[in-house]
Amino acid sequence: MSELFDAVDALVASRSPLPPPVERRRLRQAHALTLDEVAAALDVRRATIGDWESGKTEPRPPQREAYARLLKQLAQLYPATEGTRVPQEDTRAPQEDTAAPQATPDTTPKAPPAPARPVPRAAAPATSDSTTPAVPDTAPPATAPSRPSPAARPTTTSRRPGAKKDAAANTPATPAPGGAYAHGPLLVLDADADRNVTGYGVGGLILDVPAKSLPALVEWTLAEGRLGAERLHGSGKDADPLLVLTEAACERYGLPAALSHEERLAGRLPEGHKVIKQLQRAEWKLTKRGLGPWARIYRPAQGGRRSCVQLCIPSWRALDGRAWGHAAQLEPAELAQVLGLYAVRVMTPVGSTAVTGLQLMTALNPPTRASAPDAEGKRHTEHRPGSLGTQPMDPAPCEAPDGHPILADLPRFHVRGPDERLFEEAYDWARDLTDAECMKRHLVGIDVNLAFGAAANGAVIGLASPPVHVTNPAFDATVPGSWLVDLSHIDLNRVKVGKQWRDLDGDLLPSPFTPTGRRPTGPAWYATPTVAYAVELGYDVAPVEAWVRRESGRFLDGWYKRLRDAYVATMKDLKVAEKLPPHDFLTAMDGYKSRDREAAIVVDAIKMTVKGGIGKLQEKARGGGWKPGQAWPALARPTWRPDIRAAVISRARINMHRKMVALAAATGQYPVAVLSDCAVYAADGPSPLDVLPYDADGKTVPGSFRLGVSPGMVKHEGTQSVLWGADVLEQLAGDGHVANLARYIKTGEVTAKDTGE
């Protein structure tokens, strides 16, 4: 009988009543819950919750009962008013031909095929020049998000062309119909010969855009466009709408299709340009970077609310080919899918991938939050523990790059050595091949996936407190900082691997303590992870002095996780899944970028977001007018933190060395070249499996390189012949220099610049 009762209970749970999708979203937002938080509680993916809120899919047991319980409790806390009341979902058993949707694979969505060009448009509503409803600012987020009421907006003519059923699950998630951001994070605008403007959004969305000028376009976007994206953290702010203008759209709104040589050098249009004057007359402002490839148009915040729209102009070189490949040449609908997929999985772009990577850190870990109510019931803005705060911070003198204002008293032509400056950079090391290696046939390159991202995960870094100087400190691996210590006594011929001492050929390994791989010759400044690795190898250390940071935390963990999830999900779109056996992984990686050109662009952009975001932590002075000793704009950011960059790069270099040591200790194989996250080995065969000793069960050397798509694992970078390597070494030899074969292993091409021709 108990089995029958269980079956009845399961049947009831399978039909747990749920409110309509729009109400589900309202209840979640009313309680300031993010999609990620709900997804984690229900043990599903973020995109799955988005699908439930958009009505694309319905929850199935066992999550359905738990989801219904959550919504019921939220409905008691936030009852619907007359203006928000919606009819309850019909929970009666469906007929055979309208059966409830079956469970679908829990995958993050990707871009669908581009829709066809629009049919002739219907009459569009006129655009008003009245004051624009504002979008939320960074005010304390203790209350529900302050968004324009959907009911107050004019109607927008929109179309979504029919899509194939099998492509529906691959469409980037968009907010529920009627929501503040129902049209997604961005539009790509294009104009036809009749000067009619069409906006292409994610998921095949097409909008008629009636605005006749750039100021009117900004007004329309904020009043009617329903564009933007939810904040990534409860204490953060929602993403501003992004408008991407094609060449035709630029000309439609009075902008040049391309910048002149002088304008490219300046990075913007001149202040006297007619469109800038139009914006000024309409009381719109531009940020200090002006009207350039990436522009932000805004009005000052009023009452804790702001009005802001961002422009991206690909024909002005907004989409750098090093990060975005050929994205700037895509058709508008295709470009909307590429940028929309990136926006959904990473964040709405706010500039280059490097700028976006840096902004993502703050979006996921905001510097402020709303305080608890005071005696009068008012909330205030206060510092968020675990963040970098709101104020810029001077680095320690050893961490400052040349030309920093705190080094202004140094002699003009003084060159700082390792005992004065922290040199934590990625590897650029190579050596000559041994006789035994020359007898092998191949050189095989293996490359670490998202090496800087993997190094950022778990990194303990200084937060909002300034560095403190100490002398003769006892080294503490848990304290982030910079340490002046002599590591020249460490002998790589005998090191600890795990808990055992192992004998190696240290001459065939790069030193882990310098970017060049050369053994240090005396005291030098090192970040905490580098000194900790010296202890791990089995040697004592005795720092002379240090700059340490007492307030610390794992600031970058959330940043890593979001980019890691974005990368893995997009690689899955390209048919490269996690946890594949080594042979299957190598097969899946063969030609993977040809399977989906939009996803291939996005995966490269994600990689550049990781690399560029870390690089921006120590952005250098730019522009011909700067002189050493003068401050430059980047120094005004709380995220200008060379110490954090040093810690991440130190961890990445140490991670590479640890894996190389483990492989050498187990197999006697040593790298012949290392460039950042790529290592080259001599092998008898052309495959990474001829380097990495996998057994029949798919296991390899613990602590060494492993093949796979996850960050920190490796993929095949390229294979060339040993004869090719010998020829390159001969071509580029000179003054004791050994060419780094890792630089050329992917394609085998050596440029004229490298050869000096």
Helices and strands as residue ranges (DSSP letters): H 2-14, H 21-30, H 35-42, H 46-54, H 63-77, G 96-98, E 135-136, G 150-152, E 158-159, H 165-168, E 186-191, E 197-200, G 202-204, E 206-209, H 214-223, E 242-245, H 247-252, H 261-266, H 274-281, E 285-286, E 294-302, E 305-312, G 314-316, H 321-324, G 327-329, H 332-345, H 353-364, E 368-370, E 381-383, G 397-399, G 405-407, E 428-430, H 435-438, E 442-448, H 451-456, E 461-462, E 468-471, E 481-486, E 494-497, E 500-503, G 506-508, E 523-527, H 528-536, E 545-548, E 552-553, H 557-573, H 582-589, G 592-594, H 597-616, G 633-636, H 642-667, E 673-675, E 678-683, G 688-690, E 714-721, H 722-731, G 741-743, H 752-755
